[in-house]
Amino acid sequence: MMLGLHWLVGFLVYTPIVIAVTHHYDWNVTWVSANPDGMYERPVIGINGQWPLPVLNFTLGDKVIAKVYNALGNESTSIHWHGFFQNGTTHMDGAPGITQCEIPPGSTFVYNFTVNQTGTYWYHSHAKGQYPDGLRQALVITSPKDPYAGRYDEEFVITLSEWYHDPMPALLKRFISVLNPTGAEPVPKSALMNDTQNLTVSVEPGKTYLFRLVNIAAFASQYFWIEDHPMKIVEVDGVWTEPAEADMIYITAAQRYSVLVTMKNNTSKNYAMVGSMDTDLFDTLPPTVNYNVTGWLVYNSESEKPSPSDTALFNPYDDFNLVPVDGEKLLGDPDYTVTLDLTMDNLGDGANYAFFNGITYVMPKVPTVYTALSTGADAANSTVYGYNTNAFVLKKGDIIDLVLNNDDTGKHPFYLHGHNYQVIARSDEDAGHYDPQNHTTFPAVPMRRDTVYVKPTGYFVIRFRADNPGIWIFHCHIEWHMDAGLAVVLVEAPLEMQKTLAIPQDHWDACDASHTPKEGNAAGNTRDHYDLSGENKSVPPLPAGVTARGIVALVFSCIAACLGLASIVWYGMAPITTSQPSTEETNETNSN
């Protein structure tokens, strides 16, 4: 008996006791004004009158209840909890048209879920093109049992992003337009670090800090480094890794890294932290673009904050080499392979769109989760989700390979909702399509994360187990490409969802307020689930033989013609002089 008592006392003394709490948020989403790059004040989207938004901190097992009221007046909204698996709560994922109806102005929507993972995440709007206007911020989940708990003195959260001076609706209208037939993405004005260009982080000599890095950008990847301070990578996208030394990191939109950094033992100087946007992503580089942002490790507030040294070569750590701490081995051979060929092309309106297997994503009339819940046994057939939803139905427990072949000359970061995945193959640039009969050996313990990028005209292969029934979108996290249709939907174990998922009343109310159908196939047909008459479709294709180059020539010919016609009209409208020349003028003319 005494032995048992001693064991219990020892357990209570040495084992951290974590009591889960419920976080209640009452969020009023509205417009505020801000000037983060110091160049231009503009409306941004804040919460409860605050911007930047608050960094959220949770502990494993906590419950989150966020009551979101849309006070924007002119835009719908949503909140996506980026990287959260949402096991059993796919309807809380926050993606309009996929897992919920949009939240129209004047409506309220409640997100209610339990936090069942740790690491570095973020939250942002998933309404079309919205989060670059400010509705995005970092989010951290901790546990005393985290593998690096107790190995550092303090932690800091650093967000990287880019900033536009024009509002997103106007930029999107110009981006997907016949006047932009090549699909050139708008180039941002500035790079930001913690939504400013003057970040200072006070540090103490000899201490070790955990820096949580989150790229909350809509477009630009960034190279990140701290001058004369090596970094030790210990987490990516919520997956703890074996320590990996790095002098520089390449972090795409939506990716996260945690790094341990040990400070020097003196206070003689301060050091620059640098984020540099990957300008290879930009079609043009206007001279006014401020593509670097600098913060500082401040050892001594009396010392200068030095400018960073010039860097001629970017040589970041290759995340493919990371090894998860949990040692999860390569999953077995796939039960099902989804192969996606990525292209960018023009449709009949002359604008440039993004495609997987020749299909550009278009949001269905009925959110996909409601189609899955209301179509009975037909929910297991991908046809009911609509042509342009580009849906794939997965069986519960199957191992899935997703092969992505990039036929575009740009880099693309891809994110899968509801999962992280093993990255089992990733090619160099210009490698062409993946050949399943001829590839390098897959890693025995592959790197896992939820966002990985494909190189120009290259490929990657990711593998995961379909163990999370729900509706999960897989998409490019460059917001311009997502809005241009670069997405597919994975419908995971829909018949299982029908048995377990209950939709709260406020979710149905948001559908009613936005006049969105709540049942039936993608077209809203409740009688014949295979009748897709009236479904939302993409713009028809271009006539045969018409190319983007031809569109460019036609557009500029039309512009030139319009300018010429305007000149003729302007000249023709000039006043007609009716007065006769004087006698002196007439005589002078005759004499000549």
C-alpha positions in Angstrom: 0.0 0.0 0.0 2.8 2.4 0.9 4.7 1.5 -2.3 1.6 2.4 -4.3 1.2 5.7 -2.4 4.8 6.6 -3.0 4.3 5.9 -6.8 1.3 8.1 -6.9 3.1 11.0 -5.2 6.0 10.7 -7.5 3.6 10.7 -10.5 1.9 13.8 -9.3 5.2 15.6 -8.7 7.0 14.7 -11.9 4.1 14.5 -14.4 2.8 17.8 -15.8 -1.0 18.0 -15.2 -2.7 19.7 -18.1 -6.3 20.9 -17.6 -8.1 21.6 -20.9 -9.9 24.9 -21.0 -12.5 26.3 -23.3 -11.6 29.5 -25.2 -14.7 31.6 -26.0 -14.2 34.3 -28.7 -16.8 36.8 -29.7 -15.4 38.2 -32.9 -16.7 41.2 -34.8 -15.1 41.2 -38.2 -15.0 44.7 -39.6 -12.9 47.3 -41.5 -10.2 49.3 -39.8 -7.4 51.4 -41.2 -3.7 50.5 -41.2 -0.3 51.4 -42.8 2.0 48.5 -42.1 4.7 49.4 -44.6 4.7 53.1 -43.8 3.9 54.0 -47.4 0.1 54.0 -47.7 -2.8 53.9 -45.3 -5.7 51.7 -46.4 -8.7 49.8 -45.1 -7.9 46.3 -43.7 -10.0 43.6 -42.1 -9.7 43.5 -38.4 -11.3 41.7 -35.5 -13.0 43.8 -32.7 -11.4 46.9 -34.1 -7.9 45.4 -33.8 -5.3 44.9 -36.5 -2.9 43.1 -36.7 -5.0 40.3 -35.4 -4.2 38.6 -32.1 -1.8 35.6 -32.1 -3.8 32.7 -30.6 -2.3 30.3 -28.0 -3.9 27.0 -27.2 -2.9 23.9 -25.2 -3.5 20.3 -26.5 -7.0 19.3 -25.6 -8.5 22.8 -25.4 -11.9 23.6 -26.8 -12.4 26.6 -29.1 -15.7 28.3 -29.5 -15.4 31.3 -31.9 -18.6 33.2 -32.6 -17.9 35.2 -35.8 -20.1 38.1 -36.7 -19.6 39.6 -40.2 -19.8 43.4 -39.9 -17.9 44.1 -43.1 -21.0 45.3 -44.9 -19.8 44.6 -48.4 -18.1 41.2 -48.3 -18.9 37.7 -47.1 -16.2 36.0 -44.9 -15.2 32.8 -43.1 -12.4 31.6 -40.8 -10.2 28.6 -41.8 -8.0 27.0 -39.1 -5.0 26.2 -41.2 -3.4 22.9 -40.6 -6.1 21.6 -38.1 -7.2 18.1 -38.9 -10.7 18.8 -37.6 -11.2 15.1 -36.8 -15.0 14.6 -36.7 -15.6 18.3 -37.3 -15.0 18.8 -41.1 -17.9 21.3 -41.0 -15.7 23.6 -38.8 -12.9 23.8 -41.4 -14.0 27.2 -42.7 -13.9 26.8 -46.5 -17.1 28.3 -48.1 -18.5 26.1 -50.9 -16.7 23.1 -49.4 -17.5 22.7 -45.7 -19.9 25.6 -45.1 -21.9 28.4 -46.7 -20.2 31.8 -46.7 -21.0 34.1 -43.8 -22.8 37.1 -45.4 -22.8 40.6 -44.0 -25.0 40.8 -40.9 -24.8 37.0 -40.1 -23.2 35.0 -37.3 -21.4 31.7 -37.6 -20.0 29.6 -34.7 -16.8 27.5 -35.0 -16.7 24.8 -32.2 -14.0 22.2 -32.1 -11.4 20.6 -29.9 -7.6 21.0 -30.5 -6.0 17.6 -31.0 -2.5 18.5 -32.2 0.4 20.7 -31.3 2.8 22.9 -33.3 2.6 26.1 -35.3 -0.5 27.0 -37.3 -2.4 30.1 -38.5 -6.0 31.2 -39.0 -7.3 33.2 -42.0 -10.3 33.9 -44.2 -11.0 31.3 -46.8 -13.5 33.5 -48.6 -12.4 34.3 -52.2 -9.3 36.4 -52.2 -9.9 38.0 -48.8 -7.2 37.1 -46.4 -4.5 39.3 -48.1 -6.6 42.3 -47.0 -5.6 41.5 -43.4 -7.7 38.7 -42.1 -4.8 36.3 -41.1 -2.6 35.6 -38.1 -0.4 33.0 -36.4 -1.7 30.4 -34.0 0.3 28.2 -31.6 -0.6 24.9 -29.8 1.6 23.6 -27.0 1.8 20.6 -24.7 4.2 19.8 -21.8 4.9 16.6 -23.7 6.2 18.4 -26.8 9.6 16.8 -27.7 11.5 20.1 -27.3 9.6 21.4 -24.2 12.1 22.6 -21.6 15.0 22.9 -24.1 14.7 26.6 -24.7 14.2 29.7 -22.5 11.6 31.6 -24.4 9.7 31.6 -27.7 8.8 34.2 -30.3 6.3 34.1 -33.2 7.4 35.8 -36.4 5.1 36.1 -39.4 6.3 36.8 -42.9 4.0 38.2 -45.5 3.7 40.6 -48.4 1.5 43.7 -48.7 -0.6 45.2 -51.4 -1.8 48.8 -51.5 -4.9 48.0 -53.6 -7.8 46.0 -52.2 -8.1 42.4 -53.3 -11.5 42.7 -55.1 -10.0 45.3 -57.5 -6.8 43.3 -57.9 -8.7 40.1 -58.6 -10.8 41.8 -61.2 -7.7 43.0 -63.0 -5.9 39.6 -62.6 -8.7 37.4 -64.1 -9.3 39.5 -67.1 -8.9 39.6 -70.9 -6.6 42.5 -70.3 -4.2 40.1 -68.5 -4.2 37.1 -70.8 -0.8 35.8 -69.7 -2.0 35.5 -66.1 0.7 37.7 -64.6 0.1 37.9 -60.9 -0.1 41.4 -59.2 3.3 42.2 -57.7 3.1 43.3 -54.0 4.5 46.6 -52.8 6.4 45.4 -49.7 7.6 42.5 -47.6 6.5 42.5 -43.9 7.7 40.8 -40.7 5.0 40.7 -38.0 3.0 43.2 -40.1 5.7 45.8 -39.9 9.1 46.7 -41.4 10.7 47.6 -38.0 10.6 44.5 -35.9 12.9 44.2 -32.9 13.3 41.1 -30.7 15.1 41.6 -27.4 17.4 38.7 -26.5 19.8 37.8 -23.7 23.3 36.4 -24.2 23.6 32.6 -24.0 19.9 31.9 -24.0 18.2 29.6 -26.5 15.0 30.7 -28.1 12.4 28.9 -30.2 11.4 31.0 -33.2 8.1 30.0 -34.7 8.1 31.2 -38.4 4.8 31.5 -40.3 4.4 32.6 -43.9 0.9 34.2 -43.9 1.4 35.6 -47.4 -1.0 35.3 -50.4 1.8 34.9 -53.0 5.4 35.3 -52.1 7.7 32.7 -50.7 10.5 34.1 -48.6 14.1 33.3 -47.8 14.7 33.7 -44.1 18.0 33.9 -42.2 19.5 35.5 -39.1 23.0 36.9 -39.6 25.8 35.0 -37.9 23.2 32.8 -36.0 22.7 29.2 -37.2 19.2 27.8 -36.9 18.2 24.3 -35.8 14.9 23.2 -37.5 12.7 21.3 -35.0 9.2 21.6 -36.5 7.5 22.0 -39.9 3.7 22.5 -40.3 2.9 20.9 -36.9 5.3 18.0 -37.3 8.2 17.8 -34.9 11.5 16.9 -36.6 14.9 15.7 -35.6 17.2 18.7 -35.3 18.5 19.9 -38.6 21.1 22.7 -38.9 20.3 25.5 -41.4 21.7 28.9 -42.2 18.8 29.8 -44.5 15.2 28.6 -44.9 12.9 28.8 -47.9 9.3 29.2 -46.6 6.4 29.3 -49.0 3.0 30.8 -48.5 1.2 28.8 -45.7 4.3 26.9 -44.5 5.6 27.1 -40.9 8.9 26.3 -39.3 10.1 26.3 -35.7 13.8 26.8 -35.2 16.0 26.8 -32.1 18.6 29.6 -32.0 21.2 30.0 -29.3 22.4 33.6 -28.6 26.0 34.7 -28.4 27.7 35.3 -25.1 28.3 39.0 -25.5 26.2 42.2 -26.1 28.7 44.0 -28.4 26.3 44.3 -31.4 22.9 43.5 -32.7 22.1 41.3 -35.7 19.8 41.5 -38.7 17.0 39.0 -39.3 16.1 39.0 -43.0 13.1 38.0 -45.0 13.6 38.2 -48.8 10.7 37.6 -51.2 11.4 35.1 -54.0 11.3 37.5 -56.9 11.5 34.5 -59.4 7.7 34.3 -58.7 7.1 37.7 -60.2 6.6 38.3 -63.9 8.1 41.8 -63.5 10.0 43.5 -60.7 9.0 47.1 -60.6 11.8 49.4 -59.1 9.4 50.5 -56.3 8.9 47.0 -54.9 10.5 46.6 -51.4 11.1 42.9 -51.6 13.3 42.6 -48.5 12.2 43.1 -44.9 14.7 43.3 -41.9 14.1 42.8 -38.2 16.8 42.6 -35.5 17.9 40.5 -32.7 18.6 43.2 -30.1 21.3 42.4 -27.5 21.9 46.0 -26.7 19.3 48.7 -27.2 22.0 51.4 -27.2 23.8 49.8 -30.2 22.9 50.4 -33.8 20.6 48.2 -35.8 22.8 47.2 -38.7 21.8 46.7 -42.3 22.0 43.1 -43.5 25.0 42.1 -45.6 24.5 41.7 -49.3 23.6 38.1 -50.3 24.5 37.0 -53.8 23.5 33.3 -53.4 20.3 31.9 -51.9 21.1 28.3 -50.7 18.3 27.3 -48.3 18.0 24.0 -46.4 16.2 21.3 -48.4 13.1 20.3 -46.3 12.9 16.9 -48.1 15.7 15.8 -45.8 13.8 16.4 -42.6 13.0 13.3 -40.4 9.9 13.4 -38.1 10.6 12.8 -34.4 7.8 10.2 -34.2 9.7 8.0 -36.7 6.6 7.2 -38.8 7.8 4.9 -41.5 6.8 5.0 -45.1 3.2 3.9 -45.5 2.5 0.8 -47.6 1.8 0.7 -51.2 -1.2 2.9 -52.3 -4.7 1.6 -52.6 -5.6 4.5 -54.9 -3.5 7.0 -56.8 -4.8 10.5 -57.8 -2.7 11.9 -60.6 -3.0 15.7 -61.3 -1.5 17.5 -64.3 -1.2 21.2 -63.7 -1.6 23.7 -66.5 -2.3 27.4 -66.9 -4.3 28.4 -70.0 -6.9 30.8 -71.3 -10.7 30.3 -71.6 -13.2 31.8 -73.9 -13.4 35.1 -72.1 -9.7 35.7 -72.9 -8.6 35.4 -69.2 -6.0 33.0 -67.8 -7.1 30.2 -65.5 -5.5 27.3 -63.7 -6.3 23.7 -64.3 -5.9 20.2 -62.9 -6.4 17.5 -65.7 -8.0 20.2 -67.9 -10.6 21.2 -65.2 -10.6 24.6 -63.4 -12.3 24.5 -60.0 -15.6 26.4 -59.8 -17.6 26.5 -56.5 -20.8 24.4 -56.7 -24.2 25.7 -55.9 -24.5 23.4 -52.9 -21.5 23.2 -50.5 -19.9 19.9 -51.0 -20.3 18.8 -47.4 -24.1 19.2 -47.7 -24.2 17.2 -51.0 -22.3 14.4 -49.2 -24.8 14.5 -46.3 -28.0 14.7 -48.4 -27.5 12.3 -51.4 -27.7 9.0 -49.6 -25.7 6.1 -51.3 -25.1 8.4 -54.3 -22.6 10.3 -52.2 -20.1 7.6 -52.9 -20.2 8.6 -56.6 -18.0 11.6 -57.6 -20.4 12.6 -60.3 -22.9 14.1 -57.8 -20.3 16.7 -56.7 -20.2 18.4 -60.2 -17.8 18.5 -63.0 -15.9 21.7 -62.1 -15.7 20.7 -58.4 -13.1 18.1 -59.6 -14.0 15.7 -56.8 -12.4 12.4 -55.9 -14.1 10.0 -53.5 -11.8 8.2 -51.1 -12.5 5.1 -49.1 -12.0 5.1 -45.4 -8.6 3.7 -44.4 -7.1 3.6 -47.9 -3.6 4.7 -48.5 -3.6 7.4 -51.1 -0.8 8.6 -53.4 -1.3 12.0 -54.9 1.0 12.6 -57.9 1.3 16.2 -59.0 2.9 16.9 -62.4 3.6 20.6 -63.0 3.4 21.6 -66.6 3.8 25.3 -65.6 7.1 27.2 -65.4 6.4 28.5 -61.9 6.7 27.2 -58.4 3.5 26.3 -56.6 2.9 25.5 -52.9 0.2 22.9 -52.3 -1.9 22.5 -49.1 -4.2 19.6 -48.2 -6.9 20.4 -45.6 -7.5 17.8 -42.9 -4.2 16.0 -43.1 -0.5 16.1 -43.1 1.2 13.8 -45.6 4.4 12.0 -46.3 6.5 13.7 -49.1 7.9 10.6 -50.8 9.3 12.1 -54.0 10.1 15.6 -55.3 11.9 16.3 -58.4 14.3 19.0 -59.4 13.3 21.7 -61.9 12.5 20.6 -65.5 12.2 16.9 -64.6 8.9 16.4 -66.5 6.2 14.0 -65.3 6.6 11.4 -62.6 7.3 7.9 -63.9 6.1 5.3 -61.4 8.3 2.7 -63.1 11.5 4.8 -62.8 12.0 6.9 -59.6 14.5 7.2 -56.8 14.1 5.1 -53.7 11.4 6.5 -51.3 12.7 7.6 -47.9 12.2 5.0 -45.1 11.0 7.7 -42.8 9.7 10.5 -45.0 9.3 14.1 -44.2 5.7 15.0 -43.3 4.0 18.4 -43.5 0.7 19.9 -44.9 2.2 22.3 -47.5 4.9 21.5 -50.0 5.9 23.2 -53.2 6.5 21.8 -56.7 9.3 23.1 -58.8 8.9 24.5 -62.3 8.0 21.7 -64.8 8.7 19.1 -62.1 6.7 16.9 -59.9 6.1 15.6 -56.4 4.4 12.6 -54.9 2.7 12.7 -51.5 1.2 9.8 -49.5 -1.3 9.7 -46.7 -3.9 7.5 -45.1 -7.6 8.4 -45.6 -8.4 8.2 -41.9 -10.3 11.4 -41.4 -13.8 11.3 -42.9 -14.7 14.7 -44.3 -14.5 17.1 -47.2 -11.0 18.3 -47.8 -9.8 20.7 -50.5 -6.3 20.3 -52.0 -5.2 23.6 -53.6 -2.4 25.9 -54.5 -1.8 28.4 -51.6 -0.8 31.2 -54.0 -4.1 33.0 -53.6 -4.2 34.2 -57.2 -4.0 30.6 -58.4 -6.5 29.3 -56.0 -9.0 31.9 -57.2 -8.1 31.0 -60.8 -9.2 27.4 -60.1 -6.2 25.4 -59.0 -8.0 23.1 -56.6 -9.6 19.6 -56.3 -11.8 18.3 -53.6 -11.2 15.0 -51.8 -14.5 13.5 -50.5 -13.3 11.1 -47.7 -15.7 8.3 -46.6 -18.9 10.2 -47.3 -21.2 7.4 -46.1 -19.4 7.4 -42.8 -19.9 11.1 -42.5 -23.7 10.6 -42.9 -23.7 8.5 -39.8 -21.7 10.8 -37.5 -21.9 14.5 -38.6 -24.5 16.8 -37.3 -24.7 20.4 -38.6 -25.5 23.2 -36.1 -28.5 25.5 -36.7 -26.4 28.6 -37.1 -24.6 27.0 -40.1 -28.0 26.4 -41.8 -28.9 30.0 -41.0 -25.9 31.3 -42.8 -26.9 29.3 -45.9 -30.4 30.8 -45.7 -29.0 34.3 -45.3 -26.7 33.9 -48.3 -29.5 32.2 -50.3 -27.4 29.1 -50.7 -29.1 25.7 -51.3 -28.4 23.2 -48.6 -29.2 19.8 -50.1 -29.0 17.9 -53.4 -26.2 17.4 -55.9 -23.8 20.2 -57.0 -26.6 21.8 -59.0 -29.1 21.6 -56.1 -31.1 18.8 -57.7 -32.7 16.7 -54.9 -34.7 14.3 -57.1 -32.1 13.0 -59.6 -28.7 13.3 -58.1 -27.1 12.6 -61.5 -29.0 15.4 -63.2 -26.5 18.3 -63.1 -28.6 20.7 -65.2 -27.8 24.3 -64.1 -24.7 23.5 -62.2 -22.0 26.2 -61.9 -19.5 25.7 -64.7 -16.3 27.4 -65.9 -16.2 29.7 -68.9 -16.3 27.8 -72.2 -12.9 27.1 -73.8 -11.3 29.2 -76.5 -12.1 28.4 -80.2 -9.6 25.9 -81.7 -6.4 27.5 -82.8 -6.5 30.5 -80.6 -3.5 31.0 -78.3 -2.6 33.3 -75.4 -0.2 35.0 -77.8 -3.0 35.6 -80.2 -5.2 37.0 -77.4 -2.4 39.4 -76.4 -2.1 40.6 -80.0 -5.9 40.9 -80.3 -6.2 42.8 -77.0 -3.5 45.3 -77.9 -4.8 45.6 -81.4 -8.2 46.5 -80.0 -6.7 48.9 -77.5 -4.7 50.6 -80.3 -7.9 50.7 -82.5 -9.9 52.2 -79.6 -7.2 54.8 -79.0 -7.0 55.6 -82.7 -10.8 55.9 -82.9 -10.8 58.1 -79.9 -8.2 60.4 -81.5 -10.3 60.6 -84.7 -13.4 61.4 -82.6 -11.5 64.0 -80.6 -10.2 65.6 -83.7 -13.6 65.5 -85.4 -15.2 67.2 -82.4 -12.7 70.1 -82.5 -14.5 73.4 -83.2 -14.8 74.4 -86.9 -13.5 77.9 -87.7 -15.9 79.9 -90.0 -14.1 83.3 -90.1 -12.4 84.4 -93.3 -8.7 85.3 -93.5 -8.0 89.0 -93.5 -7.1 90.8 -96.8 -3.5 91.1 -95.6 -3.3 87.3 -95.0 -4.9 86.6 -98.5 -2.4 88.9 -100.3 0.5 87.3 -98.5 -0.7 83.9 -99.4 -1.2 84.9 -103.1 2.2 86.5 -103.3 3.8 83.2 -102.1 
